[in-house]
């Protein structure tokens, strides 16, 4: 497959050759991996000792299991003690009764009784005298023994501490409990003290568990003649890994098993998100009946997100590095090579879609040889910081913004045509593959171009059919031909249906990422037809899975990844860093070079927030009516401007130093209250205008 049509998804940190086309990277112990017709020799070591990673995971698993069992019984120890008290009391009573009988010389009682019955008065007197004598001797003996024991205990406590008393007390209590239990006529029939010796700990995954699950899912015949073949089951991180062969003669393939993931997960007693299944392809020793399984102990995506490494990077090189994207279920890093690619992000609102989309743009921001063309049709704060480096920035879905967006597309298409003309004229020795190279980029100053479009559905649904079709055709041209010329499309939409984002645009995009959606049909709209049946199903994600999505980078390459976290302030710092890099490299151009707000942000100059925001929403217009400004401000920051009216806006701008040359402005033939951008710009400190390039 040509490099421009193949996305590079990388799983690093303990990664081994993937048995599943890049999606599920199960490290199989070397001594366990055998071909179907290999020797019958058994491995010398058990499976869990086959390599360091599985051995470590197994030891940790057993240690955690032992700790959980110990904790389970420790919590229940008061109940056990309450059940032991009657036995201890019974034992204490028996020992006390024996002591009293001993001190009281009770054995002489029967002798005296027999003497009385025989009428031997002399023997009665003798035995009674002897009994009284024995009482005195035994009482003295018991007292002496008690004093000795008390002395020894005190001496031991003084030498070894109070722990001695606890040990002796425990021994005495154990003796009393044992005596009390043995005194029962049928001790084996006594109620058990530990009624639940097995703590509620998740059982180890065994072949019979999987066999039963596959049989319940209809993947194995009920007769039992056909069974699964296993290459062992071992610990892999916080879960269980195995490789399974479907039986011959059953007519079921690995793909059939993957399509039954929901039933298999239910039978195994886990959620679908915990069960990851994929085919083992031929290059990894697989075939159509072989699949790999990883079963997580718990939901692997519920932990805190990983901060993006981009936040601390000084710069980034798109030529030599893959973009750090996130982590998979087992915590391994996922990296994406975006050279020669186009990208699409979809899913429900407020699931981290825009945050994830910004990760890839952030990498381009840190490469000073990358130009950014950005359109955010939501018009919020998410993409405002990128104005520090953006050649073109479109905010909002109003008519002026839509017009500016089409002009931006035309500019990118013209640049694409110029680049292909240049590449076409270069000799094969310089341009052997007919596409951009690092040498050509630097020599001819052909920077990477990031065309980023967020909330694309807002623009397309706002246009009439003719304009909409024209915009779609231009986006398709860029996505189809642009990668070879160094133009990377980065699109996102909440509603990836045929009306808002047509199939002909989505189907030519190579890298796709989908957060939670309502069903498999919606998932396939984002990730591609049939992907849900292959296991790449974003509908299994829940509301709690923010920043988690299914990443597809090729026809058979996919992974469920938790994207790295890069919040607004961190993205703003990256954009400030990117501006400095471009100023040093001499590549800052376009609107970023002439944007006074971007310059103010880069220089740390203070401009009143309301003035900054109004200039932001008026960036495409020389004049704008007040009610339009208020609507745009509310879209930009609903919490700040949600309850503003015309009077409050006028007062705030006046306090910011804005002097209106007139209260009425004419827009599209309508004369109403509004503002001129020139009046707003006049309130910006003159020192900043002096720094602007001429």
HUQUINOR-V175601 format. One line per field, one symbol per residue. ss: DSSP state (H for helix, E for strand, - for the rest). phi: phi as a letter, one per 20 degrees, with the letter a starting at -180 (. if undefined). burial: + if it has 16 or more other ideal C-beta (glycine too) atoms within 10 Angstrom, else -. A space follows every 50 residues. Layout:
ss=???
phi=???
burial=???
This chain:
ss=--HHH--EEEEE----------------------------------HHH- -HHHHHHHHHHHHHHHHHHHHHHHH-HHHHHHHHHHHHHHHHHHHHHHHH HHH---HHHHHHHHHHHH--HHHHHHHHHHHHHHHHHHHHHHHHHHHHHH HHHHHHHHHH--HHHHHHHHHHHHHHHHHHHH----HHH----------- ------HHHHHHHHHH------------EEEEEEE---EEEEEEE----- ---HHHHHH-HHHHHHHH---HHHEEEEE--HHH-----EEEEEEE---- ------E-HHHH----------EEEEE-----EEEEE-----EEEE---- --HHHHHHHHHHHHH----EEEEEEE-------HHHHH-EEEEEE---HH HHHHHHHHHHHHHHHHHHHHHHHHH------------HHHHHHH---EEE EEEE-HHHHHHH--HHHHHHHHHHHHHHHHHHHHH-EEEEEEE------- --HHHH----EEEE-----HHHHHHHH----------HHH-------EEE EE-----EEEEEE-E--HHHHHHHHHHHHHHHHHH-----HHHH-HHHHH HHH-----HHHHHHHHH-----EEEHHHHHHHHHHH-HHHH----HHHHH HHHHH--------EEEE--EEEEEEEHHHHH----HHHHHH---
phi=.fffdcedddddmmfcgfecmoeddefegffefcegdefefeffefgfdf bffffffffffffffffffffgfffeggfffffegfffffffffffffff fffelffffffffffffemeffffffffffffffgfffffffffffffff ffffffffednfgffffffffffffffffffffffcffeffffeecfeff dgfffcgfffffffffenecfffnfdcfdddncbfcmeadcaccdfffne mddffffffdgffffffemcegfeddcafeeffdndafdecdccdffbff defffegffffdffbbdffdceffdrcefenefdccedfmdcccdbqffl cnffgfffgfffffffdfdceddccdefmeegdggfffcffccdcndfgf ffffffffffffffffffffffffeffgfecfdmcfcgffgffdldfgce ddcdlgfffffeefgffffffffffffffedfgfenddecdbbfdeeffe cfffeffeeedcccegcebffffffeeofnffffoecffefdgfefmdbe ddcrgcdbbeceffecegffffffffffffffffemdfbmfffdefffff ffemfedggffgfffffdfdcfbbffffffffffffbffedfdfcfffff fffffenedffaedcdclmddbfacdffffffefgfffffeffe
burial=-----++++++------++++++++++++-+++-------------++++ +-+++-++--+----------------------+--++-+++-------- -++-+--+--++--+--------+--+---+--+---------------- -----+-------+-----------++-+++------------------- ----+---+++-+++++-++-----+-+--+++++++++++++++++--+ -++++++++++-+++-++-+-++++++++++--+++--+++++++++-++ +---++-+-++----+-+---+++++++++-+++-+++++++++++++-- ++++++++++++++++++++++++++++++++++++++++++++++++-+ ++-+++-++--++-++--++--+-------+---+++--++----+++++ ++++++++++--+----+--++-++++++-++++++++++++++++---+ ++--++-++++++++++--+-+++++++--++-++++++++---++++++ ++++++++++++++++---+++-+++++++++----++-++++-++++++ ++----++-++++++++++++-++++-+++++++++----+-------++ -++--+-+-+----+-+------++++-++--++----------
